[in-house]
Every structure is written in structure tokens, then in C-alpha cells.
Amino acid sequence: MNQQPNRAGGDILLIDDDRTFRTLASLWLRHGGHRVVEASNSDEALEAVRNRVPDVILLDLHLEGQSGLDVLAPLRRQAPNVPVVMLTADDGLDCVLDATRLGALDYLVKPADQHRLMAAVRNARERARHNAEEAETHRGGHDVMIGDSPAMRALFAQVSRVASTDVTVLIQGESGVGKELVAAALHRAGRRPDGPFVAINCAAIPAGLQESELFGHERGTFTGADQRRIGRFEQAAGGTLFLDEIAELSPGLQASLLRVVQERRFTRVGGREEIEVDVRIVAATHRNLADEVDAGSFRADLYYRLSVYELLVPSLRERRGDIGRLAAHFLAELSDRYQQPVRTLGDGARAILEAYSWPGNVRELRNVVERVHVVTSGPVVTPEDLPARIRQAVSETVSRLPTSTSSNREDDGLSPMERMEKDTIVAALAASRGNATDVIRRLGIPRTTLYRKMERYGIRR
């Protein structure tokens, strides 16, 4: 019995003027569960993209009568988020680098066998999925920086001031504050907004693979290197390279990176050719790099090169006034994604969110809001819709404040509605550090009402 192909694959656009190769490659791809559209020239390719945007594009570097590079540019304009894998019979061609600069993700040397072709497509789809997940995360507070707090206004001004220069920028801040968002904003407002923005998390790459990942390698350099690999620096040529968690780089790679930062030149692993690259470097870390230098775990000379201009992204605790706005934005984005009515944030829920410490910062807030969006049944998010751990943490914070007291929840004799009202006032007091005027502003109630409720529920400040 013939094995039925898996139908879990994606749409592949295969552009090649070699009919024999197209037939064979399409057979492999379809057997792997992919849907394949074939094109032999630029007109057919662009028409195919207009009809249906594929998940991956396979493009031959040499088409009859024209270069694949001439097709790549309009393809990238029409389908900017679709990964493109170039097909070439000669991996020594300078056009490979040109293709990378124009936005190709990878290249495959022909004649390609089934294993390498499927691996290239799989890697491209993984990259596309990763980009889509990042874009999803970035929507609603990441691809646009949201905030009107003094700390964020100061950050906006710094980003605006440094973006138009070519200086290397070091972004520091706690995990989850949105350092990649700031790097992307620098790229969009900089001198290379139309160039690629390439992000790499240094902490996610094993030490032994970091050099190859950044600088690429030549074929045959080590076991498994059956073809040349273009590194992240070359992929980012003409744009911005964002090195996230830079403190996690191995000591040996720190030395290699220092030269690239100084001279914008490097050599692929196992290669002899010196490659010059025009790229802006933005680095980030949740660690204090100055402390890492003092501890001897990070090179001082590299730190000085990376920190020509430093940006500190504030934690969510330092911008509590932005929490309600961010949460409302996330709710609106989720409602749009799931085609559901927009849920609004009630005063009580807002007060609790503003009182919470947010150790995971904006990332944690977004995850909480997504959970809230799922469990909330009505149009308004109430304190009872929030995770119990957050309500409990806020309650414990209030109990430790010397200006406030709270009674035992089990013995207070309050109805669920009364307990919710009490929790709202307690949370607002915590967020305002006991300032009654600020509580009145947050909750929108008269001062006499606040004092009456505080007396009713035994809340003192």
C-alpha cells in the first residue's frame, strides 16, 4: 500500500525554469504534505503571489533570460513576510550575498537531494512561524511603544534623538520590558528603515554554534556543514542587527565580535575571504554589563564599544500609570483577533493590576490579559476575572502597608459584591500608597463615598 502524504504542510511557490527539477522537487514537496504552485518566470511568479500568498518561496538564481535577483525584489515587495530560499548551482557566486541583502533567508545548492530540500523548507517555515509569533506578541504594545508616563516619555525622546545616527546602542532593562521593541523602533526611525531587521537571542544558541550563527561558515568546515551558511551579520547587511542577551556570548566570541563592531569586517568560520558589512548594531541585556565587566565575565573593551549610547527601558513598576492603557490595548487587540466584542477594564480590575508588582513586566501583563480575555463572560473585566495569584499578591501587599489594614476574608461576613468592592478600594490604596486623593481620581468616586466605604469595610490608612 502506498503511504499517503501528510497534509499538514504549507503552500510552496517553486520558481525555476528547469522543468525536470520542478517536477521532481514538486513531487518531494507534495509527498511531504505541501501544496505546490510552480512558476517558470517572473510573470508567473508574481501572478501566483497575487492569487495566493505562499508560506515559502523557492527561487532559482538563474532563470532563462533574467536573474532571479530581478524577481526577488518585486516578490519581497508583494510578499514581504514570506521567507525566500534561493536555488543556485554555484555557491561561490557573489549573487548569493546580493540575494541575502535583498531579503532571501537562505540558499540551497543544486542539484539538491530530497533531504536537503525538505530541511530548507522546514527551516524556512520555522523562521516564518517564529516571525509570525513575534509579530503577534509585538501587536498591542510591542511593535508600537505605548505609554504616557514620565519614564516612557523620556525613553521616547532618547530613541528619537539617537535613531538618526549610526552609533551602536546598548539597551538594558529587566526581562519582559520590551527591549526588542525599542531596537525595532530604532531601526524604523533610523537611516536604514527599508533594510532588514535581524534579531538573534544569544542565550538561545549553544556556545559552540554562536560563531557560525553570527558569521556563517564555509562548506566542509565541520561535520554536517555540507554547504555554505550565511550568518546573521550578512543577513542584516544594509539594516540592523539586534543582539539580544549579549551578556550570554562566550568569551571567545566576545573577542571576535569586538573586531566586527570596530571594523565592520569578519571572516566566515573556515573561510579566508574577509567580508565587509554595512550594518547598525544594537545590543541588549537584562544584566548590568558594567557589573559583568567588574566580575570579569564580560570584556571591558567590548562593553565600551557596545555602550556608545545606552538606553534603559523602565520596568512596569516604574510606569504604573501605563498599565491600564496597556491592558486596554491588549484587550482590544485580542477582541479583534478572535472577532469578539471588545471587553473594557473595570475600575476595580484596573486598580488591582496597577497595584501588582509585575515581576515579568509587559510580557507578564499581556499573558494575564489574554487569560482574562478567555475567562471573562461579561463586557467588563472585574476583579474576580483576574488570576487569584495576582489578587492574593495585592492583598498581601496591602496587609504589609503600615497605613492600611484588611480583615480576614473568611470571617468578614461580606457578600461577593461587597468583597469585590472592598478589594477594589484596597487595591487602589495599595497602588496609590495610601494617597486618598489619588484613589478618588482612580476610582472616580466622591471623597465622602470613599471614606464611607472605608469605614464600612474597616479599611484604615
N, C-alpha and C positions, 0 to 999 in steps of 0.2 A: 504493500500500500504506500502511495506517495505521501510524504509528510506535507501537511497543509501549511502554507506560510503564515507566520504571525502577523496579525493585522493591527498591532499596537504601534506601528511606526508612524513617521510623519511624511509630509509632502516634500519631494525632492525635485528640483529643477536641474536637469542634466543638459549642459550646453557643450556640444562637441560636434565637429564636422566629420568625425570618423564614425561612419555608420556601424562598422563592426564592433568598435569599442562601446558605442552607445547601446547596442543590442545586448552585449554581454554584461555591461555594468547594470543596465536596467533589470536584467534577469536576476542578478545577485541582489539588487536592492529590493525588488518586489518579493523575492523569496524571504528577505529579512523583514517583511511586513510593511515596507514603504510604498507609497503611491508615487509614481514617477511620471513626470512630464518631460518629454525630450524636445530639444531645440538644436538646430544646426547652425544658426546665425543670430546676429543681434536682433533683427526684426522679430523673429520667432520668440526669442528670449523675452524681450520687453512686452510682447503681446501676452505671453504666458503669465508674466508677473502682474499685468493689468487685470487678467481674468481671475487669478488666484495667487495670493502671496504664499510662497512656499516656506517650509521650515528651514531648509538648507539649499544652497545653490552650489552646484559643481560646475566650474567654468574652465574650459580648456584655454591655455595661454595663447595658443596659436590656432586661430580659426582661418578658414580659407578666405583669403583676400583682406583680412584685417587681424589686428591683435586683440587678444582677449581683454587687454587693458582698456581698449576703446569701448568695450562693452561693460566693463566693471564699473566705470564712473556713473553712467546713467542707471545701472542696476542699483547702485548704492543710493542714488537719489530717490529712486522709486520704492525701494525696499530697504531703508537704512538700518533696520534692526535684524535683518536676515544674515546669518553667517555665510560667508563665501569661502569655499575651498577651491584653490586654483589647481588645475591639472597641467603638468608640464613634462616634457620628455627630457629636459636638461636642467638639473638642479643648480648648475653653475651660472645660469643666466642672471644678469643684473635685473631683468624684469621682475624676478621673484620679489626682490626688495621693493621695487616700484609698486607691485601688486599689494604688498603688505601696507605700504604707505597710503594706498588708495582705499584701504579698508578690508582687504582679504584677511580672513582669520588664519588660514593655514594653506599649505600646498601639498600635493601628492605627486610623486614621480611616476610617470608612465613608462613601461606598462605596469599597472598596479594589479596586484592579486586581490582576490575577494576579501581576504582577511584585512589587508591594509585599507581597502576602500571602505569597508563597513566600520573599521575603527575610526577612520577620519570623519565619517558621517556621524558616528556616535559621539565623538568628541565635540563636533560642531553643534549637535543638538543639546549636549550638556551645557555648552557655553551659552547657547541661546536661552535655555531654561534658566541658567544662573542669571543672565542679564534681565530676563523677564521677572524673576523673583526680586531682584534688586530694584527694578523699576516699580514693582508692586509695593515694595517696602518704602521706596522713596516717595511715592504719591502720598499726599496728605501729610506734609511735614518734613519730607526729605529732599525731593527734587526742588522744592521751594522752601526756603527757610522761613519759618513762621515765628513771630514773636514781636512784642512791642515793649518788652521790659527794658530797663536801662542797660542791663548786661548784653542783651541781644542787639540793641541799637548801637552800642559801642562796637560789637563784633561786625555788624553790617558796615559800619564806617571803615573799619580796618580792612575788610575784604575789598571794599570799593577802592581804597587807597592803594593796595598792593597788587590788585589783579592786573592792572595795565602794565606792570613791569615784568621783567623776566627773572626776578630774583627767586631763589629757592626758598620755599616756605615750609616751616615745621609747625604742624598743628598738634596741640596737646589737649588732653581732656579725658575724662573718665570714659569707660566703655559705655556705649549706647547713647552718647550725647549728639552724635551726628557728624563725626569728623569727615567722613566721606562726602557728606552733603556740602560741607564747607569747601572741600577740594574741588568738587564738581562746580560749585559757584565760582571759584577762582578760574576754572577752565572756561566757563561760559562767558565770563566778563573779561577774559584775558585777550592776548594777541592772537591766539590760535583757536578760536571757538569752533571753527569748521574742521579742525583736526581731531584725531581720535583721543578719547579719554580712556586710558587703560589703567585699571585698578588691580592691585595684587596684594593679598594678605600674606605678609611674610611669615606669620605664625602658623599658617596652614601648610607650609611647604617643608618637607624634611630637609635638614641641613645639607645632606648630600646632593640634593637636587636644586638647591637655591641658585647656584651659579648658572646652571643650564636654563633654568626658568627665566632668569633675568637677561642673560646674554645670548642664549641659544647654544647649539652645538653643531659640529660637523658630523657627517655620516661616518660611522665606524669608530667614533671616539671611545665608546664603551659598549658593553654588551647590551643589545636592544636598540642601539642608535643606528637603525637601518636607513635613516635618511636625515638630511639636514633639518634642524629645527630653528625657527626664527624666534628669538627671545622677546621678552616684554619691551625692552628698550627699542628694538626695531619696530615692533608693533605700534608703539606710541610715537614714532617719528612724525614730526610736524604737529604734535599735540602735547598732551600732558600725561606723565606717568605718575600715578599715585601709589606710593609705597606705604601701605598701612601696616601698623605694628612693626615699625622699623627696628625697634629695640630687640626683636627676636632674631635678627640676622646673625649668622655665625661670625666669629672673629675673622676668619679668613676672608669671607665675603665682604666684611666691612672694609677691609683694605682694598679689595677690587673696586668696590663702589666708590671709594674716595677718589680714585683716579677718574672715574667716569663723571662724577659730579664736578671735578675740577676742569677736565679737558673735553668732556662730551665725546670721548673716544673709548672703544673697547674692542676686544677680540673674542669671537665665539670660542667656546670650550673646544679644544682640539684643533683650532684654526690658526692661520697665520696672518690672514688679512685683517688690517686694522680698519674698523668701521667708525665713521664719524656720524653722529646723530644729533639732530636738532630737536630737542625735547625740553619741556619745562618739568622740573622735578618738584613734587610736593610729597612730603613725608608726614607720617602721623604716628602717634603712640599714646597709650593710656598711662605709660610710665613717665616719671620725671627723668628726662635724659641727663640733666645735669647731675642728678644723684647717681645715675648709672655710670657716668664718667668717673665720679668720685670713687665708686665701688670697683672700678677697673673692668667693668663688663661691657663698656662701650667706648670706642675710640674718641678721644677728645678732638682730634683734628677733623674727623668726620662730623662730629656734633657741631663744630663751628661752621663747617661748610653747609650743613643742612639748616641751621638756625639763623640764616641771614635775616629772616623775618619770622617771628614767632607769633602764632595765634593761639589763644587759649579759649576753647569752647566751654561756656559755663555749664555746670550741671543743672538738672531740672530743679534742684532745691534752691538754686541761686536765681531762678526765674519763675517763681511760683505764680506770678501774675499771668504767665503764658499758658499755664496748664489747662485752664478752661477752654481757651481758644484752640489749643492743640487737640484736646479731646473732642470738641465740637467738629473740628475739621476732619478728624478720623471718622467720626460717626457719619458725616455727610458722604465721605468717600466710600465707606462700606455700604451705605444705602444705595449709592449709585452703582457700585459693583454688583450687588445682589438684586438690583431693581426692586428695592423695598422702600416703603415710606421713610422719610428722614426722622430719626429719633433725636430729641433735644435733651440736653443735660439739665436736670433739675437742680435747684439751688442747693439742696441737701447733698446730692451726689457730688456736685462741684466742690462744695466745702470740704468734703472728705478727701477728694482727690488732691485738693490744694494743701491739705494738712499732712498727707502721706510723704514719707521721706524719699521715695523713688530711687532706690539704690541702682536699679537698671536703667534709669534716666528715660529718654524719649522712647527707646526701644521697648522698655517695660510698659510704658504708658500705652503705646499702640497695641501691644498684646492684650493688655487689660481691656481696652476699649473694644477690641474685636470679640473678646469673650462676653463683654456686656451686651454687645450688639446681638449676640446669639441668644442670650437668656432673657433679655428684656421683652416683655409681651406688649407693653403699652407704648404710647408715643413719647413718654417722658422717662428718662433714666432716674430712678430713685436710689437712695442709699441701699435698700435691700437688694438691688440688682448688682451691686458691686461685690467682688470676691470677699469672702469672710475674713481672709487673712489681712486684707487692707483695712477693713473696718476695725478688726481687732488691734492692728498695729496703731491706728489712730487713737483708739480708745486707751491703749496703754500709754501712748504719748501724753494724752490729756491727763491721765491719772498721775503722771510724774511731774506735771507743771505745778509749781508751788502756789500759783494764783488760782488754780481750778481744782474742783473735786467732782467725783462722779460716784453715784451709788451703785450697789451691786445690781446687775441686770436681772438676776433671777428673783430678787426679792423686792424690786421697786414697785410692783403692782400696776405697772403701766400697760396699756393696750398696745398692740403692734404699731398703730398710728402714732400714739403718744411717744413710744420709744423711738420711732423714726424721727419725730420732731425734735426730741431731746438729742439724739445723735447728731442731727444737723447743726444744732446750736453748739454742741460740744466740739464738733469738727471745725466749725467756723472760728470758735475761740482759740482752738489749737493753731489753726493756720494764721490767725491774727495775733498770736502770742498774748492773748488776753485783752487786746485793744477793742473795747466795746464799739467805738466809732467805726472801726474797720469792719466789725461784724455787721453792724447796721447797713453799711454800704454793700457788703457782700450779699446779705440776705434780702435786702430791700424792704425791711420792716421798720416801723417806728421805734424809737428808743423805749417808750413806755411798754410796748408789746414785748420787746426783748427782755426787759427787766422783770415783767410779769411772768414770762415763760421760765426765766432762770429761777425765780423764786418757786414757781410751781414744781419744777423738776429738781430742786435742790442743787442747782449749779451755782457755785460761787467763784468769784475771780479776785 
